Amino acid sequence: MKTSVKILLSVSVLLLTSCSNWLEEEPKTFISPSSFYQTVEDFDGALKGLYPQGQNLNLTEIFADYNDKPESAEQVGDIWANNPGYGFYAFRNAWSDSYSTIKNANMILESLEGKDFSEDTKNKIIGEAKCLRAWSYFTLVQLFGDVPLRDKVVTSDSDIAIERTPQADIYNFIFEDILDAEQKLPEDAQDMGRVDKYVAKAIMARIYLTSAGFPMNLTENYAKAKEKALEVINCNRYSLMPTFDKVFKTEQYTAETIWAQLFSDPTSYSSMHKESAPVNSQTALYLPTDAFIKSFDKGDMRKEWGIQQEYVNAKGTKVISRSYYNKYINEEYLEQELPASNTSILTWQTQLIRLAEMYLIVAEAENEMNGPVNAYQYINIIRKRARVDQSDPTNVPDLSGLSKEEFREAVLLERQHEFYEEGFAWYDMKRTQTFDKVQKARGDKLNVPIGIYNNTWLIPDTEILNNNIPQNPDYR
């Protein structure tokens, strides 16, 4: 029998009843794309406006089986307990931010038609716009399943409310965009934080690996994922940082960074310190469970440095009294005992794609195609880098002698150990159909048991109303 779940219906109905008038939009005019951008500088400014690209951690990390209950009781706590509502800001933002990028990318691409620019200039503009459009659709299709496909600028009322497009067609569109972007993008991005040819290749590796799993099950894409990840590994542009701690707590790209979200004082800041530090009245969102801490091997820097048990500052004050993630913690804030309101001033980059992911993509894809024999080398290089003492092979020992199934479990655990707080967890559980980990980890702490509905999130209330599209069918 098909499983369905009722989630926050009373709140949602009330919200729709009270907000329906102001949510209805009546566009009076439509402006031609040719009216917007004229010069190369106009287009470059518009392309910069397509950034930043966020990670949607309130959906992807909060739900991770290795994360403890958030200290905040607002919305994210309900997501953690599997009781979301379709008026939640996390859904609205994930949907609207992606479609905003898509809308502006469409405007750029249509405005470019007929412009008397050099071929190289046009290719760069097209490549960057299509790469970010593909990335946005990839986010949408993973989070929401079937979504409306908008590949052109809205020019009439009839273009506004359109039906959802099947996932298979969305993926085909993503593949077309990212392949064209790879061909047209330059090898070097114009500015740090923007995409280039190798960012596109890395995105392709991730998309191919994802589409090889659920729900697309295009298992032939394991080979393509491996190929693209190896192109990035072997291009000699990137290298693993010598130790895990050197990847983080920096405003600039490291040798390992393929693509990151950058922040710039005073215009933009990262909230990751605030959301990682359980300090006094501060409501930390991302907190490790005891079981996750125990899952690391002896001498693993990703635990010894990356997860701290408490923080006592130089004055002897125990500022933090429970375990916490250290990737984005600024100790200066803890030394100063800054209140929560003063800690959203972090300008350290957040990783979007880094080289370690490419190694683990190759390891996973190779195992799925041929078993683990030739996959060990790619996972073990990541494990060796994780050793507190890299000369001691008993620290995070090399893997060997595993069956295909055992290696599959090992590489998924390795991804958790390497990428916590980087936004992979929910996506990995979906493509590998391992949401049962959340059920096992939380049990009766879940408001609603894990079910088929967890393969997508709720489509936001505003979009159902404005676009006249149905909710994902496994929710009601």
N, C-alpha and C positions, 0 to 999 in steps of 0.2 A: 504494500500500500504506500502510496506517495506520502512522504512526510511533509508537513508544513508547520509553520510556527506563527503565533500571534505575538507581536512585539509592540508595546507602547501604543496600542491602537487608540485608546481614549485620548491620549495626548495629541496624537497625530490628527484625529478627527477634529478636535478642538482647534488645533493650529490651522487646519485647512479652512475651517468655518470662519475663523476670525481674521484670517489673512488673505482670503481669496481676492478681495477687491484690489488691495495694493499690489498683489503679485501679478495681476493681469497687466500685460504691457500692450500698448497700441502704438507701434512705430508709425510716425506720421510721414517720414520721408526716408528714401534710401539713396545714399551717396555713391557715385561711381568710384571704384578703386583708383581710377586714373587721376582723381582729384586730390589724392593724398600725397604720394611720393613722386618726386621729380628728379632729384639729384642722387648721385651715389651716396652722398652724406645723409640724405633723407632715408635711404634704404638701410644704411648702416645703423642709424639711430633706431629705426624700426626693428631691426634684428636684435639689437641690444635689449629692446623692450620685451623680447620673448623670454628673457631670463628673469629671475632664477628658476630653476627646476627643483622643486622640493621633493621630499621622500615620503610624505604621508605616513609618518611614523605612528600617528595616533590610530591608524588602522593596521599597519603591518607589524609594528613592534609591540604595541600594547597587547595584541592577541597571542603573542609568542608563548609557547608552553613553558619557556624558561624564565618568563617575567612574572614577578610577584605582583600582588594587587597594587595598583597605583594609590598613592596617598590622596589624590584628588577624588572627590565623590561625584564630580560633575561629568557626565557623558562618558569620559574615558573609562571610568569605573564600570559603567554599564556595558561598554564595549568589551572590557576585560571579562565580565561575567556573562557574555553572550546574550545581552539584552539591549541591542541597539534600537534607536528610533530613527525614522527616516527624516526627521527634522534636525538631526545632529549636525553640528558645524563641520565635523570631519568629513562626512559624506558630501555636504554642500561644497566645501572647499576643494575636495579631490575632483569633483565633477566640474565645477565652474572654472577652476584654475586651468585644467586641461583644455576645456573648450575655449577659454580665452586665448590660450596659446594657438589653438587651431584656427580660431577666427582671424587672429592677426597674421598668422602664417599665410592663410588663404588671401588676405588682403595684399600682402607683400608679393605673392606669386602672381596674382592677377594684375597688380599695378606694374609689374616688371614687363608685361607684354608690350612690345612696340618701343621700348626704350632703346636709345642709341648708345648702349654701353658695349664695352669689349666683351668677347666671349668668356674670357677668364672672370671678369667681374660678374657677369650674369650667372655663370656656373657657381661661383662662390655664394651668391645670394640664394640661388635655388637650392643648393646643397644644404646650407644652414637652415633655411626655412623648412625644407622637407625632413631633415633629420629631427628637428624639434617637433614637427607635426607627427612624425612616426612615433617618437618617444611618448608624446601625449596620448595618442591612440592606444599605444601599448599599455600605458597606465590604466586607461579607461576600460579596455577589454578585459584586463586581468581583474580589476576591482568589481566591475558591474556586468560583465558578460556582453550580451547584445546591446549595442548603443547606436544612436543615430550617427550616420556617416555624413559629415559635412565637408565636402572637398571644394566648395565654391563659396564666394561671398554672397550673403543674403541680399537679394535685390527686390523681393516682393513679399507680401504677407504670406503667400502660399509656401515660401521657403522656411518659415519659422518653425511650425509644428510638423515634424516629419517622423516617420516610423523608425523603430529600432532596426538596425541592420544585423543579420546573423554574424556570429563571431568569426566564422570561416571567411566571410567576405571582408570583415575588418582586418583580419590577419593578412589576407592577400593584399589589401591596400597598404598595410604597414610594410610588408616585404617590398612592394614596388617603390615606396617612398625611400626606405632606408638604403636599398640597392642603388637608386639613383643618387642619393646623397653621398654614398661612398665614392661613387665615380666622380662627382663634381666638386667635393670639398677639397681644399688644399691640405697638404700634409701638416702645415703649421697654422694653428688658429691665430687670428688677428690679435686677440687678447686672451690672457689667462682667464679661464672660466668658460670660454666659448668652445664650441665643438669643432673638430677637424676630422680628417679622413680616418684617423685611428680611433677616435671616439666612436665614429660610425661603425667601424669594424667591431669594436668591443660591444656596442649596443646590439649589433647583429648576432654576436656569439650568445648574448643573454637571451635574445628573442628566439633563436633557434633552439637553445636548450629548453626554454619554457614551452615552446610549441611542440616539442617532442613528448612532453608529458600531458597530463590532464588539463583541459578537456579535448584539446586538438588531437593528441596522440599521433603526431606526425613523426614516427620513430626514425624515419630517414633523415630527420634534421639533427640527430646526434652527430652524424658525420660532418654536417655543415657547421655545427657549433664548435666542434673540435678544430676544424680548419680555420675558422675565423679567430678563435682564441689563440691558436698557434701563430697566426700572422701577427697578432699583437705582441705575443711573447718574443718572437724571433725578429722583430723589427729593430731592435737595439736602441729604442727610444726610452724604454722604461727598465727599471730594475727594482727588485725587492729592497726595501730599506733593511739595513743590517740587523736591526732588532725591531720588534713589534711596536715598542713605545715611540719610536721615531716617526711612525706614520701619522701621529696625531698631534694636537696642540700646536698648530702652526697656521699662520694666515696664508702661507704660500704653498704652491704645489710642492710635493716631494718627488723623488725619483720614481716612486711607485704610483703616483697619482695619474690616472688617465683623464678623469673628469671630476670636478668638485664644485660644490656651491660655495661661492665666495661672499664675504661680508665686508663692508667698508664703513668705518666710523666717519661721519656721524649718520650716514643715511640708512644703514642696515646692520642688524645684529643677529647673532645666533642665540637661540633660547636653550641650547643643549646643556649648559651648566645648570641653569635653573631647573630643568626637567630631569636632571640626573642626581641632584644633590638633595637628600632628605634632611634639610636644616630647619630646625625650629618649626615655624608656621609654613615653611616652603612646601609646596605639594609636588614632590617628585613623581614623575610618571613612569620612568623606566628603572626597575629595580630587580636584581637577580634573585631567584629562588635558591634555597639551600641545596636542593637537588641539582640544580645547574652548576653551582660552585663545586659540588662533589664529583661532577662528571669529567673534570679535567684530569689529565695525567699529572704525575709528579713533575715539578720543575717547569710548568707551563707559564710563560710570562703573561699570556693572555688572561690568566687568573692571578698570578702573583703581583703583576703591575696593574692589570686591567680591571680587577675587582678587588676593592679594598673593604676591610671589615669595619673600620671606624676611622674617624679623623680627630686627632688631638692636636691643637695648634701650639705654637711656641709659648703661649701664655698658660698652657695647661688646661685649656677649655676643651671639653669633648664636644666638638661642633657637630659631628655626625656620630650616631651611636648604633648604626646598623650597616649591613653590607650595602655597597653601592658600586655602580660602574664608574670607572675612572677616565674613560677615553676623552671626555670633554670637561672634566672638572678643573677649574682654575683655582689652584691652592691659595693664590693671593686673596681671593674672595673669602676663603675659609679662615685665613689668618686675620683678616680684618673683621670677620664675623658680620659680613654685610647682610642686611635683610633681603628677603626675596625680591622686593621692589627694585633693588639696586644691582641685581646680578644678570639682568638681560642686556648686558653690554659686551657680550663676547663676540669677537670678530674672527675666531678660528674657523677655518674651512670645515665643511662637512663633506665626507666622501660620497660621491655618486657611483663611480666605477674606479677600481684600483687593480693593479696587476695581480694581486693574490687571487682575485676572482677568476681571472683567466686560467690560472693553473688548476683551480678546482673545477672549472668547467671542462677542461681537457680530461682531468682524472675521471669525472663522472661520465662524460660521453664515451670515453674509451672503455670503461667498465661495462656500460650498457651495450656497447657493440661487440666487444671481444673478451669480456672478463677482465680481471684485475692485473694480469701479468705485466702489461705495459703501462698500467695506470699508476702503479706505486710511485714511480719517479716524480710524478707531478704533485701528488698529495704529500709525499715525504719532504719535498723541498719547503713546503709551507710549515710542516711540523718541525723541521730542523730549525727554521727561523724562529719558531715559537719558544725554543729552549732558553731557559734562564742561563744555563751553561751549555753553549752550543758544542763544546768539546765532549760533553758527557752524553753518550747515547742512551743512558737510562732516563734522561729528561725527555719527555715526549718521544718515546722510541719510534723508530721507523715501523710502518705497517708491513706485514708480510703474511703469507699463508692463509689469506681469507678467501672464502667463496665469493661468488658474484653478489649474492644477497648480503653477505656480511660487509663487503666493501661498500655496497650501496648505503647501508646504514652508517658506515664509518665516514663516508664523504659528507653525508648530511649533517652528522654531528660536528665534523670539522668546519663546515660552513657556519654552524651556530657559534662555535668557539672563536672563529675568526671574525665574524661579521655582526655580532650582537650590537645593537644600537645603530645599525646601518640600513635597516629597512628591508631585509630579505625574508624574514620568518614566515609571514602569512603567505607570500608568493610561493615559497618553497613547499609549504604544507599543501597548498592547493595543487601544484603541478605533480606532486608525489602522492597525493591523496593520503596524507598522514595527519589529518585534523584530530584523529583519535588521541594523539599526544596531549592535546589540550584537555580532553575529557579525563584522561588518566591523571594529568597533573592537578586538575582543579576539582574534579568530582562534583560533590554537592554544593561547591562554591559557585557553580554556574547557575544562573537563573533559569536558563533553558539548555537542555542537553545539546551536544553537538549533533548536527544533522546535515542533510543534503543542502540546505539553504546556506550553509557556511561557505559554499563555493563561490558565492558572490556577496557583495554588500548591498544594502538597500539603496535603491535609486532615490535621490533627495526629493522631498515633498514638492519643492518649488518646480522641479523639472517635470514631475508627473502632471502638475497643474498647468504649467505654461506650455508644455509640448504635447500634452494629451497622449502620453505614453503609459503603458501599464507597468506596475511594479514587477520586480522579478518574481516569477510564478511560484517559487517555493516559500515565499512569505505571503501572509494574508492577515 
